[in-house]
């Protein structure tokens, strides 16, 4: 007899365009998460890009007002001669199951990001993540963590520094300085990149399957008009819009509930 539940499960698997690795479970202790980061960091691959990516995905997250839910947005763009074409977007909403602990943010954000990427109908060739790659105390920020799940070239492009020291880059777009970790003999862990002239730089690092030079070049190629590269800028705009819609819907529902009291 045909098992309907198994059939649906198999069809869901077929609908997933991109293969995503199953690296570990998420119900970890604080110490277990730290040990896992140290183990996974050794799996990050540093290798030059073989071809220039055309389909680039950006990922960003936002939390609900009460911090109980997280929304992740994935945006896929086609890059052609410095011009971008929006291919698709995907959104996923998940319950937050890990506490806020600096250095372990990927354990809060990654599950929702993975859920959003699973909804994509086009397979990105490269990901840019709003977060750190290896520019992390244990060399496994959100972008590096996701890069291992996706097994794709992945770049971390963060708005602020998590760790490391640097000299301020020159004010002209395209200037950058290296981000170094003084704790490990000034190891280079990323770059501080000026994506717009006289505008605050972004913090770029390898996530997986690329080099720092690749990461800097792709970030600059994607930062055509704004401080943030276009894929993560659009992902940020989309998740901010959806979060606002969720807040307004919650307020509307709350008002409706209040109006029905005593009816």
Protein Blocks (a to p, Z undefined) as FASTA:
>chain_A
ZZfklmmmmmmmmmpmbacddfbcfbdcfklmmmmmmmmmmmpccdddfbdcfbdcdddd
dddfkopaccddddddddeehiacdfbdcddddddfbdcdehilmmmmmmmmmmmmmmpc
bdcfbdcdeddfklcfklpafklmmmmmnopacddddfbdfbdcdddddfbehiacdddd
fklgoiafbdcddfbghiacdddddfbhpafklmmmmmmmmmmmbmbdfklmmmmmmmmm
mmmmmmmmmmmmmmmmmmmgoZZ
